[in-house]
Structures are given as C-alpha cells and as structure tokens.
Amino acid sequence: MKGALETLTDYMYLIIAIVIGGLMFYFIAQTSGFFSNSHDTTVYGDSSQVSKRLATEIEACWNKHRGGLDSLSDVCSELQVNATQPFSEWTVTKALDCKKMPNNKCSIGNCSFCVSPHYDDSDRLGWSVKSQNAVVSISYSGSERRIMVGEISGYSPPANNGSGNTSKANDSCIILDYNGNPVAKLDIVLVGLGINASSFYPIAKSQRDALLSFEPFKSNSKKINIYIANVSSLPNCHYCRPCRFNETGEVQCDITDYVWNRSGCCTTSSAWDVARACPADVVIVSEAEPIDDSILPWDFGGVWGRSNFCKNLSVLFNVTAPFNKNVILHEIGNSFGCLNYEYINTVAEPSQGPSYNCDNSSTCQKWSAVPGTNCLLGCSYDRWYRPADDCVMNAVNSTHYCPVCRSHLEELLSKYN
C-alpha cells in the first residue's frame, strides 16, 4: 500500500509539473505573439467579426514588439479582408484591450474611451483602410512606436478558381499572385485595352504563367506580385500607329503613357493612372487588335510588342492571336531589365549608348569573364556587339535569357524580398 501511495504521489508531481510548464509556455507564446492568427490570412464576416480579428492581429503585433519598446520596424501580418459590412478604426478600437493597446484618436468616431494608464500617449494606432474588400497590412513602426494598419490594394478574387469568369468584373484591381507587402515586392500590373474583364482574365493568366515559367523570374516568383487593372469602364480604344519613320530613316516605335479619348485611339498619358488602381512597379498593356503596321518594313504576325526602354512600360499587340509566351519575356527584359534588343533595329547609334547586354567594343570586356558568352556583331545597332545568339532578347523563339541578361535580371530581383 505504501509503495502504491508513493507511486501515486510521483505521478501527481509529474502532472503538476506538466501543467505548470504548459501554462508558462502559453504565457510566453501569448506575450510574444507566437499564437497570432496570421497563418489564416483570409478574413470574412460582418463588421464585428472582422473588427475582432483585426484587433487580435493588432494586439499580437503590439505584444511581439514589447508594447512599443522595440526600435526596429516590422510587418506583422497581411490579411485578405472580405467584409459583408463596413468596418472602421472605431469598430476595431472597440474590440481592443485598451489597457494593453490604447488608441484614443480615431479618424472617424470618438475613441477617447480607449486609454491606458501605462502610456503617456494613448494614440498608438495609425489607420488608413478605406475599403471593405482589401489586402490589409498590420505593421509596427519602430520610429513612431505605433501599430500601422494600411490598405495595400483592393481585393477581388476571381470566381470559379481562375476560370476566367470573374464575378467581380467591375473591381479596379484583381489579384493574380500576391506574395506580400508591395513595398518589398516587384509589383507587375497587366492592363487589357479593348478587352472585357472576363475575356482578359485568361489572357492575363497565360502572361503570368509565361513570365513565372522562365528564369530568373521562376526561382524568384515569391518576390513578385501580379495584378490585373480592370479598365472595362473606359471606352474601347487601341493604340494607333505607334510606329513611324524618323528623320534618319529609322523605324521609330515610341510607347509612351496613355490617355483614352473619344476617337478610339490611345494616345498619351494615363496607363499609369489606370494601373495605379493596383500597386505598380511595371505595367504591361495588352492591345486586342493587331497594330496598324502599314508603314512597317517587316511582317511580324501573331503577338508582338514594344517597350519604353528602362521605364517599366511595355505594350503587347494582337494578344488574342496564338500566344508566343516569350514575347512578354522579351519586352519586360527591355522595359524592366533595361536590356537592349539584341537584333539590329536601328541605322543610327542610339544616343543613350549600349546597355548591359550590348557593347560598342569588339573585345566585349563587359562580359569577357562570363562563361558561355561570345562577342557577336549586331546588337540593336549594327556596330554594337552581343553576348550570344541564343537569347530571348535576340530571338523570341529562344528558350532562355543568355548568361549576361539573366545575371543582370537576377541582380535587379535581388533587391526585392
């Protein structure tokens, strides 16, 4: 009997130790934000449900940064919010534990009730969310010692899991790929002209798939956000006669910004305005109709494009034709990558000089130490040299960028997280 009691006592000590240890772990995890709900990044519900979830995320972020003691800034969570009712800073503040996370000043509504005896300044929440459906970022500002809640972009998931039949056809920004805060990502916006939203979605998806199947974009796909800017509310138009002969006899194709006018032509200034319905670093405009190529000395056929060199704007024409996926790689290499076209397309030396993948020296010192490269005459200008024949910047039927082009693009992508 005595041995049984001793054994029972040992078990009781073990159980008590496990309980105490569990409570300690729970307390540490709660105060550190370890149990944040941020793994579930979609929030759906009425005003009360959404506000409570956002309040929970805000408190977790505040706790993670020791109630405002940390000096380093941080993005704590990003949530795709789809609310059935309006919510606001005031509704979220009502759901906060104000003694631990005070916020006594709201942009709309009286939040003077939310104060804490532990802080001299109880205005600890910055708010800039305006939409019921949005990607919402909750971050900590080390310089201000506040939680910042901001709207990254409008959020409207396409219906039928990306079948192209979008139930949100009038939304200004549709997310194709979202991998995090746009501040830290390369944000690419696809714009369709003269194409309704439901028809453009599968075209945009094929463009996205083409881009992300090609190195170095494939291995860096988590650094890239891709959106569709919906322009279905604008009059149908097309980009009229962008190519002309200049004074030197060169065929000049200038792709500038756009504006939509009643004549049906996209002329100058506003593609960026439309694209900025989404976060926008690079804009790729797709034109439904074939280009008016009556003055061109060559016949492209199918999809082709032009870009503003090194200015993050490209245009693809005739995108409803059978799609050559490499065209988008060719154009983004020029607009985003600042890479020259490697075929000869000018009879006069460009004023800006050769870029990373062209050299005006027959020794090609730029890439002489790069394995797998050559020094071949003809790169945009007939007296410049290129590093390879087999490169998508030279021929759109190539299956890859040459080592020089790929290395430069990898360097650019390394700046994103």
C-alpha positions in Angstrom: 0.0 0.0 0.0 2.8 2.4 0.9 4.5 1.8 -2.4 1.3 2.4 -4.3 0.9 5.8 -2.5 4.5 6.8 -3.3 3.9 5.9 -6.9 0.7 8.0 -7.0 2.5 10.9 -5.4 5.2 10.8 -8.0 2.5 10.8 -10.8 0.9 13.8 -9.1 4.2 15.7 -9.1 4.7 14.9 -12.7 1.2 16.1 -13.7 1.6 19.3 -11.7 5.0 19.9 -13.4 3.4 19.4 -16.9 0.5 21.8 -16.1 2.9 24.5 -14.8 5.2 24.1 -17.8 2.2 24.3 -20.2 1.0 27.4 -18.5 4.4 29.0 -18.7 4.8 28.2 -22.4 1.3 29.5 -23.1 2.1 32.8 -21.3 5.4 33.3 -23.1 3.8 32.4 -26.5 0.9 34.8 -26.0 3.1 37.7 -25.0 5.5 37.1 -27.9 2.7 36.9 -30.5 3.6 33.3 -31.2 -0.1 32.3 -31.3 -1.1 35.0 -33.8 -3.8 34.0 -36.2 -1.8 35.4 -39.1 -1.4 31.9 -40.6 -5.1 32.2 -41.6 -4.7 35.1 -44.0 -8.3 35.4 -45.2 -10.8 37.3 -43.0 -14.5 37.1 -43.8 -17.5 38.2 -41.9 -19.6 41.1 -40.7 -18.3 44.3 -39.1 -18.0 42.8 -35.6 -16.2 39.6 -36.8 -13.7 41.4 -39.0 -13.1 44.1 -36.3 -12.4 41.4 -33.7 -10.0 39.6 -35.9 -8.1 42.8 -36.8 -7.9 43.7 -33.1 -6.4 40.3 -32.3 -3.8 40.8 -35.0 -3.0 44.3 -33.8 -2.6 43.2 -30.2 -0.4 40.3 -31.3 1.8 42.7 -33.2 2.0 45.1 -30.3 2.9 42.3 -27.9 5.5 41.0 -30.3 7.3 44.4 -30.2 7.1 44.6 -26.4 4.4 47.2 -26.2 6.2 49.8 -28.2 9.7 49.3 -26.8 11.3 47.9 -30.0 13.1 50.4 -32.3 13.0 48.2 -35.4 10.0 48.3 -37.8 8.3 45.1 -38.9 5.4 43.8 -41.0 3.5 41.5 -38.6 0.7 40.2 -40.9 -1.1 40.8 -44.1 -4.8 39.8 -44.4 -7.1 39.5 -47.3 -10.3 41.0 -45.9 -13.7 40.4 -47.4 -16.3 42.1 -45.1 -20.0 41.9 -45.6 -20.5 45.2 -43.6 -18.4 48.4 -43.3 -15.8 48.4 -40.5 -13.6 51.2 -39.4 -10.8 52.3 -37.0 -13.6 52.9 -34.4 -15.1 49.4 -34.6 -11.7 47.9 -34.3 -10.7 50.1 -31.4 -13.9 48.9 -29.6 -12.5 45.4 -29.8 -9.1 46.2 -28.4 -7.9 45.6 -24.9 -7.2 49.3 -24.4 -5.1 48.9 -21.2 -2.6 47.0 -23.2 -3.1 48.5 -26.7 -4.6 52.0 -26.4 -5.9 54.2 -29.3 -7.7 57.3 -28.1 -7.8 59.1 -31.5 -9.7 57.8 -34.5 -10.1 59.5 -37.9 -13.8 58.8 -37.8 -15.7 58.3 -34.5 -14.9 59.1 -30.8 -12.2 56.8 -29.5 -11.4 58.8 -26.4 -12.5 55.9 -24.2 -9.5 53.8 -25.3 -6.7 54.9 -23.0 -4.2 53.2 -20.8 -2.6 54.3 -17.6 0.7 52.7 -18.8 1.2 55.2 -21.6 1.6 58.9 -21.6 0.4 59.0 -25.3 -2.5 56.7 -25.9 -2.6 57.3 -29.7 -0.9 54.1 -30.6 -2.7 53.1 -33.8 -2.4 54.6 -37.3 -5.2 53.7 -39.7 -5.6 54.1 -43.5 -8.0 51.4 -44.6 -11.0 52.6 -46.6 -12.4 49.5 -48.4 -14.5 46.6 -47.1 -12.6 44.3 -49.5 -8.8 44.9 -49.3 -5.5 43.4 -48.6 -4.7 44.9 -45.1 -1.2 45.2 -43.7 -0.6 45.3 -40.0 2.9 46.6 -39.2 4.9 48.0 -36.4 6.7 51.4 -36.8 9.9 51.4 -34.7 10.3 55.2 -35.3 6.8 56.1 -34.2 6.3 53.2 -31.7 2.9 52.6 -33.1 0.9 50.0 -35.0 0.1 50.9 -38.6 -2.9 49.4 -40.3 -3.0 50.1 -44.0 -4.7 49.1 -47.2 -2.4 47.6 -49.7 -4.8 47.2 -52.6 -8.3 46.3 -53.5 -9.0 42.5 -53.3 -11.5 40.8 -55.6 -10.8 37.0 -56.1 -11.9 35.8 -59.5 -14.8 33.4 -59.4 -14.6 29.7 -60.4 -10.9 29.4 -59.2 -9.5 31.4 -62.1 -11.6 30.0 -64.9 -11.8 33.5 -66.5 -15.4 34.1 -65.5 -14.9 36.9 -63.0 -17.9 37.7 -60.8 -16.1 41.0 -59.8 -15.7 42.3 -63.3 -16.0 46.0 -62.2 -13.4 46.0 -59.5 -10.5 48.2 -60.2 -7.8 45.7 -59.2 -7.8 41.9 -59.4 -5.0 40.0 -57.7 -3.4 37.1 -59.7 -0.5 36.4 -57.4 0.0 38.0 -54.0 3.2 37.2 -52.1 3.4 40.0 -49.6 3.8 43.7 -48.9 4.1 45.6 -52.2 6.7 47.8 -50.7 9.1 44.8 -50.6 7.9 43.1 -53.9 8.1 43.6 -57.6 4.6 44.6 -58.5 3.6 43.9 -62.1 0.2 45.2 -63.4 -1.4 43.8 -66.5 -3.8 46.1 -68.4 -6.1 45.0 -71.2 -7.3 47.5 -73.8 -10.4 46.8 -75.8 -10.9 43.5 -74.0 -13.6 43.0 -71.4 -12.6 41.7 -68.0 -13.9 38.2 -68.4 -12.0 37.8 -71.7 -8.8 39.4 -70.5 -8.5 37.2 -67.4 -7.3 34.0 -69.2 -5.0 36.1 -71.4 -3.5 37.8 -68.3 -3.2 34.4 -66.6 -1.3 33.0 -69.6 1.0 36.0 -69.5 1.6 35.4 -65.8 2.2 31.7 -66.3 4.7 32.5 -69.1 6.6 35.0 -67.0 6.9 32.8 -64.0 7.9 29.7 -66.0 11.0 31.5 -67.2 14.3 32.0 -65.3 15.2 34.1 -63.4 11.5 35.0 -62.7 10.6 31.4 -61.9 13.0 31.0 -59.0 12.2 34.5 -57.7 8.4 34.1 -58.0 7.8 34.7 -54.3 9.3 38.2 -54.8 6.6 39.1 -57.3 3.0 40.3 -57.0 0.9 40.3 -60.2 -2.4 42.2 -60.7 -4.9 43.0 -63.3 -6.0 46.6 -63.6 -9.6 46.5 -64.8 -10.3 49.2 -67.4 -13.7 47.8 -68.6 -15.3 51.1 -67.6 -13.3 53.0 -70.1 -14.2 53.4 -73.8 -12.8 50.8 -76.1 -9.7 52.0 -77.8 -6.5 50.8 -79.4 -3.0 52.2 -79.7 -3.0 53.9 -83.1 0.1 53.9 -85.3 2.8 53.9 -82.7 5.5 53.4 -85.4 6.8 55.9 -87.8 10.0 56.7 -89.8 12.1 59.3 -88.2 14.5 61.8 -89.8 17.3 59.2 -90.1 15.1 56.7 -91.9 14.8 54.5 -88.7 11.5 52.9 -87.8 10.7 54.5 -84.5 8.1 52.9 -82.2 7.6 55.1 -79.2 5.5 53.6 -76.4 4.6 56.4 -74.0 1.8 56.7 -71.4 -1.8 56.5 -72.5 -4.9 58.6 -72.4 -8.3 57.4 -73.6 -10.2 59.7 -75.9 -13.4 59.6 -77.9 -11.7 59.0 -81.2 -10.9 55.4 -80.2 -7.1 55.9 -80.1 -5.0 55.5 -77.0 -2.7 58.5 -77.3 -0.6 60.0 -74.4 -0.7 60.0 -70.6 -2.8 57.7 -68.4 -1.9 54.0 -68.5 0.0 54.6 -65.3 -3.1 56.3 -63.8 -5.2 53.2 -64.6 -2.5 50.8 -63.5 -2.2 52.5 -60.1 -5.5 51.1 -59.1 -3.0 48.4 -58.0 0.5 48.8 -56.6 2.5 49.3 -59.8 6.3 49.0 -60.5 6.0 47.5 -64.0 3.0 47.9 -66.4 2.3 45.6 -69.3 -0.5 46.8 -71.6 -2.2 44.3 -73.9 -3.9 45.5 -77.1 -6.6 43.4 -78.5 -6.3 44.5 -82.2 -3.3 44.0 -84.5 -1.2 47.1 -84.9 -1.6 49.3 -87.9 1.6 48.1 -89.5 1.2 49.5 -92.9 4.4 51.6 -92.6 6.5 48.8 -91.2 9.1 47.2 -93.4 8.6 43.8 -91.8 5.7 41.4 -91.1 5.6 40.3 -87.5 2.4 38.2 -87.5 0.9 37.0 -84.2 1.6 38.7 -81.0 4.4 41.3 -80.8 5.3 44.2 -78.6 7.2 47.4 -78.0 8.5 48.9 -74.7 9.7 52.1 -73.2 13.3 51.3 -72.6 14.1 51.2 -68.9 10.8 52.9 -68.0 8.8 49.8 -66.8 6.1 50.1 -69.5 5.5 47.6 -72.3 2.7 47.1 -74.8 1.8 43.7 -76.4 -0.3 43.8 -79.6 -2.7 41.3 -81.1 -2.9 39.4 -77.8 -5.9 37.4 -78.9 -3.8 35.6 -81.5 -1.9 32.4 -80.7 0.3 33.5 -77.8 4.1 33.3 -78.1 4.9 33.3 -74.4 8.4 34.6 -75.0 7.2 38.0 -76.2 6.4 39.1 -72.7 9.9 38.0 -71.6 11.4 39.9 -74.5 9.6 43.1 -73.6 9.9 43.0 -69.9 13.7 42.5 -70.4 13.7 45.8 -72.2 11.3 47.9 -70.0 12.2 46.5 -66.5 15.6 45.0 -67.1 17.0 47.9 -69.2 18.3 45.3 -71.7 18.8 46.2 -75.3 17.1 44.3 -78.1 19.9 42.2 -79.5 18.8 42.1 -83.1 19.6 45.2 -85.3 16.7 47.6 -85.2 18.3 51.0 -85.9 20.5 52.5 -88.5 21.7 55.3 -86.2 23.6 54.8 -83.0 21.2 55.3 -80.0 22.1 58.4 -78.0 22.0 56.6 -74.7 24.7 54.1 -75.6 24.8 50.4 -75.2 23.2 48.8 -72.2 24.3 45.8 -70.1 23.9 43.3 -72.9 25.4 45.3 -75.8 29.0 46.5 -76.1 30.5 49.1 -78.5 33.9 47.4 -78.3 34.9 44.4 -80.3 36.6 42.9 -77.2 33.4 42.8 -75.3 35.1 43.5 -72.0 31.7 43.8 -70.2 31.2 40.1 -70.2 34.6 38.7 -71.2 34.8 36.8 -67.8 31.3 35.4 -68.1 31.2 31.7 -69.1 29.2 30.7 -72.2 29.4 34.1 -73.9 30.7 35.4 -77.2 31.3 38.7 -78.9 29.0 38.8 -81.9 28.4 41.8 -84.2 24.9 43.3 -84.2 23.1 44.3 -81.0 20.3 46.9 -81.5 22.8 48.9 -83.6 24.7 47.3 -86.4 28.1 48.3 -84.9 27.5 47.1 -81.3 28.2 43.5 -80.1 26.0 41.0 -78.3 27.0 38.1 -76.0 25.0 35.3 -77.6 22.8 34.3 -80.5 20.5 32.1 -78.3 18.8 34.7 -76.1 15.2 35.8 -75.8 16.4 39.4 -76.2 17.6 38.4 -79.7 15.0 35.9 -80.8 11.6 35.4 -79.2 11.7 31.7 -80.0 14.7 31.3 -77.7 14.1 29.2 -74.5 16.1 31.4 -72.1 18.0 34.6 -71.4 21.7 34.4 -72.2 24.1 34.4 -69.1 24.6 38.2 -69.3 20.9 39.1 -69.4 20.0 36.6 -66.8 22.7 37.7 -64.4 21.6 41.3 -64.7 17.9 40.4 -64.1 18.9 38.3 -61.1 20.7 41.4 -59.7 17.6 43.5 -60.1 15.4 40.9 -58.5 17.8 40.5 -55.6 16.6 44.0 -54.4 13.2 42.6 -53.6 12.2 40.3 -50.7 
